[in-house]
Amino acid sequence: MRVMGLDVGSKTVGIAVSDPLGWTAQSLETIKINENRKEFGLDQVCALVEAYEVSKVVVGLPKNMDGSIGDRAQASLNYGRMLEEACGVAVTYQDERLTTMQVNRMMIEEGDLSRKKRKQLVDKLAAQAILQTYMDRQK
């Protein structure tokens, strides 16, 4: 069974999935959502959970720098609860402070990618980093 990682934002959800043995995380895709309109893309995520036979979902938890739970972290917690209910899958959380910034920096330094291309990749690469961090800490 695989593990899925999610980087949840207000407009997109980056998705990554582990290999079958749970050693490496691969970026999968980014889905569009709209928090304001209560469009969360849960059907799409649940379809991927089923297709990849996912046993657990790791949702990135963007805590404040002091470790407290702010609005974005609360939105991620809420998303995780909705996902548990909609997909019937176990959800856990991984601290993801600065993950998106690190991924952007890496793409600029190593990839020499345009801003448009970075925007298309950042969410699913952040999900990959969140998932890989979680899996590395489980070993």
VMD Tcl script that builds the backbone (N, CA, C; Angstrom):
set m [mol new atoms 417]
animate dup $m
set s [atomselect $m all]
$s set {name element resname resid chain x y z} {
  {N N MET 1 A 0.837 -1.186 0.000}
  {CA C MET 1 A 0.000 0.000 0.000}
  {C C MET 1 A 0.882 1.251 0.000}
  {N N ARG 2 A 0.419 2.243 -0.696}
  {CA C ARG 2 A 1.173 3.483 -0.856}
  {C C ARG 2 A 0.701 4.557 0.122}
  {N N VAL 3 A 1.515 5.604 0.225}
  {CA C VAL 3 A 1.199 6.783 1.020}
  {C C VAL 3 A 1.129 7.957 0.047}
  {N N MET 4 A 0.161 8.845 0.270}
  {CA C MET 4 A 0.001 10.027 -0.574}
  {C C MET 4 A 0.322 11.265 0.244}
  {N N GLY 5 A 0.957 12.240 -0.381}
  {CA C GLY 5 A 1.252 13.520 0.255}
  {C C GLY 5 A 0.493 14.632 -0.420}
  {N N LEU 6 A -0.018 15.572 0.373}
  {CA C LEU 6 A -0.775 16.701 -0.161}
  {C C LEU 6 A -0.216 18.020 0.355}
  {N N ASP 7 A -0.092 18.983 -0.551}
  {CA C ASP 7 A 0.215 20.365 -0.207}
  {C C ASP 7 A -1.056 21.149 -0.514}
  {N N VAL 8 A -1.804 21.492 0.531}
  {CA C VAL 8 A -3.127 22.098 0.373}
  {C C VAL 8 A -3.022 23.618 0.434}
  {N N GLY 9 A -3.499 24.262 -0.610}
  {CA C GLY 9 A -3.592 25.717 -0.639}
  {C C GLY 9 A -5.045 26.130 -0.771}
  {N N SER 10 A -5.276 27.405 -0.982}
  {CA C SER 10 A -6.649 27.882 -1.135}
  {C C SER 10 A -7.148 27.740 -2.568}
  {N N LYS 11 A -6.205 27.571 -3.542}
  {CA C LYS 11 A -6.585 27.458 -4.947}
  {C C LYS 11 A -6.135 26.158 -5.602}
  {N N THR 12 A -5.156 25.490 -5.000}
  {CA C THR 12 A -4.642 24.247 -5.574}
  {C C THR 12 A -4.277 23.263 -4.476}
  {N N VAL 13 A -4.215 21.990 -4.866}
  {CA C VAL 13 A -3.694 20.938 -3.992}
  {C C VAL 13 A -2.642 20.186 -4.793}
  {N N GLY 14 A -1.410 20.243 -4.315}
  {CA C GLY 14 A -0.334 19.471 -4.921}
  {C C GLY 14 A -0.394 18.057 -4.385}
  {N N ILE 15 A -0.158 17.081 -5.264}
  {CA C ILE 15 A -0.299 15.677 -4.877}
  {C C ILE 15 A 0.962 14.905 -5.253}
  {N N ALA 16 A 1.422 14.089 -4.317}
  {CA C ALA 16 A 2.545 13.182 -4.541}
  {C C ALA 16 A 2.157 11.821 -3.994}
  {N N VAL 17 A 2.822 10.777 -4.478}
  {CA C VAL 17 A 2.536 9.420 -4.022}
  {C C VAL 17 A 3.849 8.674 -3.846}
  {N N SER 18 A 3.863 7.755 -2.900}
  {CA C SER 18 A 5.068 6.955 -2.661}
  {C C SER 18 A 5.148 5.813 -3.664}
  {N N ASP 19 A 6.342 5.251 -3.767}
  {CA C ASP 19 A 6.473 4.005 -4.513}
  {C C ASP 19 A 5.811 2.909 -3.676}
  {N N PRO 20 A 5.563 1.729 -4.240}
  {CA C PRO 20 A 4.857 0.680 -3.485}
  {C C PRO 20 A 5.542 0.258 -2.182}
  {N N LEU 21 A 6.864 0.418 -2.093}
  {CA C LEU 21 A 7.578 0.023 -0.879}
  {C C LEU 21 A 7.672 1.141 0.154}
  {N N GLY 22 A 7.255 2.343 -0.220}
  {CA C GLY 22 A 7.277 3.449 0.723}
  {C C GLY 22 A 8.643 4.059 0.938}
  {N N TRP 23 A 9.508 3.990 -0.055}
  {CA C TRP 23 A 10.859 4.544 0.073}
  {C C TRP 23 A 10.997 5.932 -0.530}
  {N N THR 24 A 10.379 6.146 -1.696}
  {CA C THR 24 A 10.543 7.417 -2.393}
  {C C THR 24 A 9.188 8.023 -2.735}
  {N N ALA 25 A 9.185 9.343 -2.779}
  {CA C ALA 25 A 7.978 10.091 -3.140}
  {C C ALA 25 A 8.136 10.632 -4.558}
  {N N GLN 26 A 7.066 10.511 -5.333}
  {CA C GLN 26 A 7.064 11.060 -6.685}
  {C C GLN 26 A 5.922 12.058 -6.798}
  {N N SER 27 A 6.227 13.214 -7.403}
  {CA C SER 27 A 5.160 14.193 -7.618}
  {C C SER 27 A 4.181 13.614 -8.628}
  {N N LEU 28 A 2.921 13.920 -8.458}
  {CA C LEU 28 A 1.882 13.333 -9.304}
  {C C LEU 28 A 1.179 14.402 -10.128}
  {N N GLU 29 A 0.472 15.286 -9.461}
  {CA C GLU 29 A -0.257 16.322 -10.182}
  {C C GLU 29 A -0.710 17.402 -9.219}
  {N N THR 30 A -1.264 18.458 -9.801}
  {CA C THR 30 A -1.857 19.547 -9.034}
  {C C THR 30 A -3.299 19.687 -9.482}
  {N N ILE 31 A -4.207 19.728 -8.520}
  {CA C ILE 31 A -5.614 19.928 -8.874}
  {C C ILE 31 A -6.049 21.316 -8.414}
  {N N LYS 32 A -6.944 21.900 -9.161}
  {CA C LYS 32 A -7.476 23.211 -8.821}
  {C C LYS 32 A -8.652 23.048 -7.864}
  {N N ILE 33 A -8.656 23.899 -6.850}
  {CA C ILE 33 A -9.772 23.945 -5.909}
  {C C ILE 33 A -10.162 25.412 -5.744}
  {N N ASN 34 A -11.228 25.663 -5.012}
  {CA C ASN 34 A -11.627 27.028 -4.696}
  {C C ASN 34 A -12.246 27.015 -3.303}
  {N N GLU 35 A -11.424 27.354 -2.321}
  {CA C GLU 35 A -11.880 27.355 -0.928}
  {C C GLU 35 A -13.098 28.251 -0.735}
  {N N ASN 36 A -13.081 29.426 -1.363}
  {CA C ASN 36 A -14.176 30.390 -1.171}
  {C C ASN 36 A -15.512 29.841 -1.642}
  {N N ARG 37 A -15.490 29.019 -2.695}
  {CA C ARG 37 A -16.731 28.441 -3.225}
  {C C ARG 37 A -16.992 27.043 -2.677}
  {N N LYS 38 A -16.177 26.617 -1.721}
  {CA C LYS 38 A -16.322 25.290 -1.105}
  {C C LYS 38 A -16.150 24.168 -2.135}
  {N N GLU 39 A -15.248 24.381 -3.106}
  {CA C GLU 39 A -14.903 23.370 -4.112}
  {C C GLU 39 A -13.531 22.831 -3.744}
  {N N PHE 40 A -13.493 21.638 -3.156}
  {CA C PHE 40 A -12.265 21.110 -2.575}
  {C C PHE 40 A -11.607 19.987 -3.375}
  {N N GLY 41 A -12.220 19.553 -4.463}
  {CA C GLY 41 A -11.608 18.517 -5.292}
  {C C GLY 41 A -11.518 17.162 -4.612}
  {N N LEU 42 A -12.361 16.915 -3.638}
  {CA C LEU 42 A -12.283 15.664 -2.885}
  {C C LEU 42 A -12.535 14.439 -3.764}
  {N N ASP 43 A -13.434 14.555 -4.739}
  {CA C ASP 43 A -13.692 13.422 -5.636}
  {C C ASP 43 A -12.428 13.039 -6.405}
  {N N GLN 44 A -11.681 14.057 -6.863}
  {CA C GLN 44 A -10.447 13.790 -7.604}
  {C C GLN 44 A -9.403 13.130 -6.713}
  {N N VAL 45 A -9.260 13.638 -5.498}
  {CA C VAL 45 A -8.279 13.057 -4.570}
  {C C VAL 45 A -8.685 11.630 -4.217}
  {N N CYS 46 A -9.966 11.412 -3.939}
  {CA C CYS 46 A -10.436 10.061 -3.600}
  {C C CYS 46 A -10.209 9.087 -4.756}
  {N N ALA 47 A -10.400 9.549 -5.989}
  {CA C ALA 47 A -10.151 8.686 -7.146}
  {C C ALA 47 A -8.679 8.290 -7.216}
  {N N LEU 48 A -7.776 9.217 -6.895}
  {CA C LEU 48 A -6.344 8.899 -6.885}
  {C C LEU 48 A -5.993 7.968 -5.728}
  {N N VAL 49 A -6.620 8.176 -4.571}
  {CA C VAL 49 A -6.413 7.280 -3.424}
  {C C VAL 49 A -6.764 5.849 -3.824}
  {N N GLU 50 A -7.883 5.695 -4.509}
  {CA C GLU 50 A -8.313 4.362 -4.942}
  {C C GLU 50 A -7.400 3.800 -6.028}
  {N N ALA 51 A -7.085 4.618 -7.022}
  {CA C ALA 51 A -6.272 4.146 -8.155}
  {C C ALA 51 A -4.881 3.699 -7.717}
  {N N TYR 52 A -4.292 4.402 -6.746}
  {CA C TYR 52 A -2.940 4.072 -6.288}
  {C C TYR 52 A -2.941 3.189 -5.039}
  {N N GLU 53 A -4.121 2.761 -4.606}
  {CA C GLU 53 A -4.251 1.907 -3.420}
  {C C GLU 53 A -3.532 2.518 -2.216}
  {N N VAL 54 A -3.889 3.761 -1.935}
  {CA C VAL 54 A -3.267 4.528 -0.854}
  {C C VAL 54 A -3.862 4.118 0.486}
  {N N SER 55 A -2.996 3.850 1.460}
  {CA C SER 55 A -3.460 3.464 2.792}
  {C C SER 55 A -3.434 4.625 3.777}
  {N N LYS 56 A -2.658 5.675 3.454}
  {CA C LYS 56 A -2.560 6.825 4.355}
  {C C LYS 56 A -2.265 8.066 3.525}
  {N N VAL 57 A -2.830 9.190 3.956}
  {CA C VAL 57 A -2.564 10.470 3.312}
  {C C VAL 57 A -1.859 11.376 4.323}
  {N N VAL 58 A -0.771 11.994 3.885}
  {CA C VAL 58 A -0.016 12.938 4.704}
  {C C VAL 58 A -0.316 14.336 4.178}
  {N N VAL 59 A -0.950 15.140 5.009}
  {CA C VAL 59 A -1.289 16.508 4.634}
  {C C VAL 59 A -0.257 17.439 5.261}
  {N N GLY 60 A 0.306 18.318 4.435}
  {CA C GLY 60 A 1.246 19.306 4.949}
  {C C GLY 60 A 0.543 20.265 5.897}
  {N N LEU 61 A 1.185 20.544 7.029}
  {CA C LEU 61 A 0.610 21.432 8.044}
  {C C LEU 61 A 1.495 22.677 8.153}
  {N N PRO 62 A 1.059 23.781 7.529}
  {CA C PRO 62 A 1.890 24.994 7.513}
  {C C PRO 62 A 1.756 25.804 8.804}
  {N N LYS 63 A 2.414 25.319 9.840}
  {CA C LYS 63 A 2.369 26.025 11.123}
  {C C LYS 63 A 3.056 27.379 11.006}
  {N N ASN 64 A 2.716 28.265 11.934}
  {CA C ASN 64 A 3.424 29.537 12.034}
  {C C ASN 64 A 4.854 29.260 12.498}
  {N N MET 65 A 5.735 30.220 12.300}
  {CA C MET 65 A 7.144 30.008 12.660}
  {C C MET 65 A 7.324 29.708 14.145}
  {N N ASP 66 A 6.411 30.161 14.992}
  {CA C ASP 66 A 6.505 29.864 16.430}
  {C C ASP 66 A 5.869 28.521 16.786}
  {N N GLY 67 A 5.405 27.780 15.768}
  {CA C GLY 67 A 4.815 26.469 15.996}
  {C C GLY 67 A 3.318 26.480 16.239}
  {N N SER 68 A 2.722 27.645 16.273}
  {CA C SER 68 A 1.279 27.729 16.522}
  {C C SER 68 A 0.490 27.438 15.247}
  {N N ILE 69 A -0.790 27.182 15.426}
  {CA C ILE 69 A -1.698 26.871 14.320}
  {C C ILE 69 A -2.408 28.155 13.900}
  {N N GLY 70 A -2.124 28.603 12.677}
  {CA C GLY 70 A -2.771 29.790 12.130}
  {C C GLY 70 A -3.901 29.398 11.188}
  {N N ASP 71 A -4.358 30.368 10.419}
  {CA C ASP 71 A -5.484 30.138 9.508}
  {C C ASP 71 A -5.175 29.077 8.452}
  {N N ARG 72 A -4.007 29.128 7.825}
  {CA C ARG 72 A -3.681 28.153 6.775}
  {C C ARG 72 A -3.543 26.748 7.366}
  {N N ALA 73 A -2.923 26.629 8.514}
  {CA C ALA 73 A -2.807 25.314 9.152}
  {C C ALA 73 A -4.187 24.781 9.524}
  {N N GLN 74 A -5.064 25.643 10.009}
  {CA C GLN 74 A -6.424 25.218 10.350}
  {C C GLN 74 A -7.159 24.756 9.104}
  {N N ALA 75 A -6.945 25.450 7.978}
  {CA C ALA 75 A -7.567 25.035 6.715}
  {C C ALA 75 A -7.061 23.654 6.299}
  {N N SER 76 A -5.782 23.369 6.524}
  {CA C SER 76 A -5.232 22.046 6.204}
  {C C SER 76 A -5.814 20.962 7.107}
  {N N LEU 77 A -5.981 21.267 8.378}
  {CA C LEU 77 A -6.612 20.322 9.302}
  {C C LEU 77 A -8.048 20.029 8.876}
  {N N ASN 78 A -8.765 21.068 8.493}
  {CA C ASN 78 A -10.149 20.891 8.024}
  {C C ASN 78 A -10.182 20.042 6.755}
  {N N TYR 79 A -9.253 20.279 5.840}
  {CA C TYR 79 A -9.191 19.515 4.599}
  {C C TYR 79 A -8.934 18.041 4.921}
  {N N GLY 80 A -8.025 17.782 5.838}
  {CA C GLY 80 A -7.732 16.405 6.228}
  {C C GLY 80 A -8.950 15.693 6.787}
  {N N ARG 81 A -9.727 16.392 7.596}
  {CA C ARG 81 A -10.944 15.788 8.162}
  {C C ARG 81 A -11.962 15.488 7.060}
  {N N MET 82 A -12.120 16.423 6.120}
  {CA C MET 82 A -13.043 16.178 5.007}
  {C C MET 82 A -12.579 14.993 4.171}
  {N N LEU 83 A -11.278 14.879 3.985}
  {CA C LEU 83 A -10.713 13.783 3.194}
  {C C LEU 83 A -10.943 12.435 3.878}
  {N N GLU 84 A -10.741 12.376 5.185}
  {CA C GLU 84 A -11.010 11.140 5.936}
  {C C GLU 84 A -12.445 10.691 5.733}
  {N N GLU 85 A -13.359 11.644 5.825}
  {CA C GLU 85 A -14.782 11.326 5.688}
  {C C GLU 85 A -15.137 10.929 4.255}
  {N N ALA 86 A -14.623 11.672 3.280}
  {CA C ALA 86 A -14.976 11.437 1.883}
  {C C ALA 86 A -14.350 10.159 1.322}
  {N N CYS 87 A -13.105 9.883 1.706}
  {CA C CYS 87 A -12.372 8.757 1.104}
  {C C CYS 87 A -12.235 7.549 2.026}
  {N N GLY 88 A -12.516 7.731 3.302}
  {CA C GLY 88 A -12.350 6.634 4.245}
  {C C GLY 88 A -10.897 6.212 4.405}
  {N N VAL 89 A -9.973 7.170 4.305}
  {CA C VAL 89 A -8.549 6.879 4.402}
  {C C VAL 89 A -7.976 7.575 5.637}
  {N N ALA 90 A -6.966 6.958 6.241}
  {CA C ALA 90 A -6.308 7.559 7.401}
  {C C ALA 90 A -5.520 8.785 6.951}
  {N N VAL 91 A -5.587 9.850 7.752}
  {CA C VAL 91 A -4.872 11.088 7.442}
  {C C VAL 91 A -3.971 11.430 8.623}
  {N N THR 92 A -2.748 11.822 8.305}
  {CA C THR 92 A -1.820 12.327 9.308}
  {C C THR 92 A -1.262 13.640 8.777}
  {N N TYR 93 A -0.521 14.361 9.607}
  {CA C TYR 93 A -0.052 15.692 9.240}
  {C C TYR 93 A 1.458 15.775 9.410}
  {N N GLN 94 A 2.089 16.549 8.528}
  {CA C GLN 94 A 3.532 16.752 8.552}
  {C C GLN 94 A 3.807 18.246 8.545}
  {N N ASP 95 A 4.567 18.711 9.521}
  {CA C ASP 95 A 4.960 20.121 9.559}
  {C C ASP 95 A 5.646 20.470 8.242}
  {N N GLU 96 A 5.176 21.514 7.600}
  {CA C GLU 96 A 5.727 21.880 6.297}
  {C C GLU 96 A 6.193 23.322 6.238}
  {N N ARG 97 A 6.574 23.883 7.361}
  {CA C ARG 97 A 7.036 25.266 7.351}
  {C C ARG 97 A 8.158 25.451 6.341}
  {N N LEU 98 A 8.004 26.425 5.491}
  {CA C LEU 98 A 9.000 26.838 4.489}
  {C C LEU 98 A 9.189 25.866 3.328}
  {N N THR 99 A 8.404 24.810 3.244}
  {CA C THR 99 A 8.580 23.833 2.167}
  {C C THR 99 A 8.439 24.469 0.795}
  {N N THR 100 A 7.385 25.240 0.582}
  {CA C THR 100 A 7.158 25.848 -0.731}
  {C C THR 100 A 8.299 26.807 -1.077}
  {N N MET 101 A 8.769 27.571 -0.103}
  {CA C MET 101 A 9.879 28.482 -0.347}
  {C C MET 101 A 11.146 27.710 -0.730}
  {N N GLN 102 A 11.418 26.605 -0.052}
  {CA C GLN 102 A 12.589 25.784 -0.372}
  {C C GLN 102 A 12.485 25.197 -1.773}
  {N N VAL 103 A 11.311 24.728 -2.144}
  {CA C VAL 103 A 11.115 24.155 -3.473}
  {C C VAL 103 A 11.308 25.231 -4.538}
  {N N ASN 104 A 10.768 26.416 -4.316}
  {CA C ASN 104 A 10.955 27.518 -5.265}
  {C C ASN 104 A 12.430 27.865 -5.408}
  {N N ARG 105 A 13.131 27.947 -4.301}
  {CA C ARG 105 A 14.565 28.261 -4.327}
  {C C ARG 105 A 15.328 27.198 -5.104}
  {N N MET 106 A 14.995 25.934 -4.873}
  {CA C MET 106 A 15.662 24.843 -5.579}
  {C C MET 106 A 15.422 24.941 -7.087}
  {N N MET 107 A 14.187 25.224 -7.471}
  {CA C MET 107 A 13.876 25.316 -8.899}
  {C C MET 107 A 14.620 26.481 -9.554}
  {N N ILE 108 A 14.777 27.584 -8.843}
  {CA C ILE 108 A 15.498 28.740 -9.388}
  {C C ILE 108 A 16.983 28.409 -9.517}
  {N N GLU 109 A 17.576 27.859 -8.447}
  {CA C GLU 109 A 19.014 27.599 -8.433}
  {C C GLU 109 A 19.417 26.443 -9.343}
  {N N GLU 110 A 18.635 25.382 -9.352}
  {CA C GLU 110 A 19.032 24.171 -10.065}
  {C C GLU 110 A 18.388 24.027 -11.431}
  {N N GLY 111 A 17.185 24.531 -11.553}
  {CA C GLY 111 A 16.442 24.269 -12.772}
  {C C GLY 111 A 16.419 25.401 -13.767}
  {N N ASP 112 A 16.747 26.623 -13.321}
  {CA C ASP 112 A 16.702 27.777 -14.208}
  {C C ASP 112 A 15.364 27.820 -14.947}
  {N N LEU 113 A 14.284 27.609 -14.213}
  {CA C LEU 113 A 12.954 27.566 -14.810}
  {C C LEU 113 A 12.304 28.947 -14.793}
  {N N SER 114 A 11.474 29.209 -15.777}
  {CA C SER 114 A 10.736 30.468 -15.811}
  {C C SER 114 A 9.748 30.512 -14.652}
  {N N ARG 115 A 9.301 31.702 -14.331}
  {CA C ARG 115 A 8.323 31.875 -13.253}
  {C C ARG 115 A 7.045 31.090 -13.557}
  {N N LYS 116 A 6.599 31.116 -14.813}
  {CA C LYS 116 A 5.386 30.400 -15.208}
  {C C LYS 116 A 5.560 28.899 -14.997}
  {N N LYS 117 A 6.685 28.347 -15.400}
  {CA C LYS 117 A 6.934 26.909 -15.243}
  {C C LYS 117 A 7.048 26.537 -13.754}
  {N N ARG 118 A 7.701 27.393 -12.962}
  {CA C ARG 118 A 7.807 27.127 -11.517}
  {C C ARG 118 A 6.426 27.100 -10.879}
  {N N LYS 119 A 5.556 28.022 -11.290}
  {CA C LYS 119 A 4.200 28.084 -10.727}
  {C C LYS 119 A 3.434 26.795 -11.014}
  {N N GLN 120 A 3.655 26.202 -12.189}
  {CA C GLN 120 A 2.978 24.961 -12.557}
  {C C GLN 120 A 3.492 23.771 -11.756}
  {N N LEU 121 A 4.727 23.843 -11.291}
  {CA C LEU 121 A 5.358 22.696 -10.627}
  {C C LEU 121 A 5.394 22.775 -9.102}
  {N N VAL 122 A 5.343 23.966 -8.542}
  {CA C VAL 122 A 5.665 24.147 -7.128}
  {C C VAL 122 A 4.784 23.330 -6.191}
  {N N ASP 123 A 3.494 23.255 -6.429}
  {CA C ASP 123 A 2.596 22.577 -5.484}
  {C C ASP 123 A 2.838 21.071 -5.445}
  {N N LYS 124 A 2.999 20.451 -6.612}
  {CA C LYS 124 A 3.225 19.006 -6.589}
  {C C LYS 124 A 4.634 18.672 -6.084}
  {N N LEU 125 A 5.608 19.558 -6.304}
  {CA C LEU 125 A 6.948 19.320 -5.751}
  {C C LEU 125 A 6.965 19.548 -4.237}
  {N N ALA 126 A 6.171 20.506 -3.765}
  {CA C ALA 126 A 6.045 20.697 -2.313}
  {C C ALA 126 A 5.387 19.473 -1.682}
  {N N ALA 127 A 4.372 18.911 -2.340}
  {CA C ALA 127 A 3.737 17.678 -1.844}
  {C C ALA 127 A 4.755 16.546 -1.795}
  {N N GLN 128 A 5.610 16.470 -2.804}
  {CA C GLN 128 A 6.655 15.441 -2.832}
  {C C GLN 128 A 7.614 15.623 -1.651}
  {N N ALA 129 A 8.016 16.870 -1.379}
  {CA C ALA 129 A 8.928 17.142 -0.262}
  {C C ALA 129 A 8.267 16.809 1.078}
  {N N ILE 130 A 6.996 17.144 1.226}
  {CA C ILE 130 A 6.259 16.832 2.453}
  {C C ILE 130 A 6.212 15.326 2.666}
  {N N LEU 131 A 5.877 14.589 1.617}
  {CA C LEU 131 A 5.766 13.136 1.718}
  {C C LEU 131 A 7.120 12.499 1.983}
  {N N GLN 132 A 8.164 12.953 1.291}
  {CA C GLN 132 A 9.494 12.365 1.495}
  {C C GLN 132 A 9.976 12.607 2.917}
  {N N THR 133 A 9.746 13.806 3.443}
  {CA C THR 133 A 10.121 14.109 4.830}
  {C C THR 133 A 9.397 13.175 5.796}
  {N N TYR 134 A 8.113 12.982 5.583}
  {CA C TYR 134 A 7.333 12.081 6.436}
  {C C TYR 134 A 7.895 10.663 6.379}
  {N N MET 135 A 8.135 10.160 5.169}
  {CA C MET 135 A 8.623 8.777 5.030}
  {C C MET 135 A 10.012 8.606 5.630}
  {N N ASP 136 A 10.876 9.603 5.465}
  {CA C ASP 136 A 12.233 9.526 6.030}
  {C C ASP 136 A 12.178 9.469 7.550}
  {N N ARG 137 A 11.234 10.164 8.139}
  {CA C ARG 137 A 11.117 10.179 9.612}
  {C C ARG 137 A 10.505 8.897 10.143}
  {N N GLN 138 A 9.890 8.104 9.294}
  {CA C GLN 138 A 9.279 6.840 9.725}
  {C C GLN 138 A 10.287 5.696 9.747}
  {N N LYS 139 A 11.431 5.906 9.137}
  {CA C LYS 139 A 12.430 4.818 9.023}
  {C C LYS 139 A 13.259 4.690 10.273}
}
mol reanalyze $m
mol bondsrecalc $m
mol representation Tube
mol addrep $m
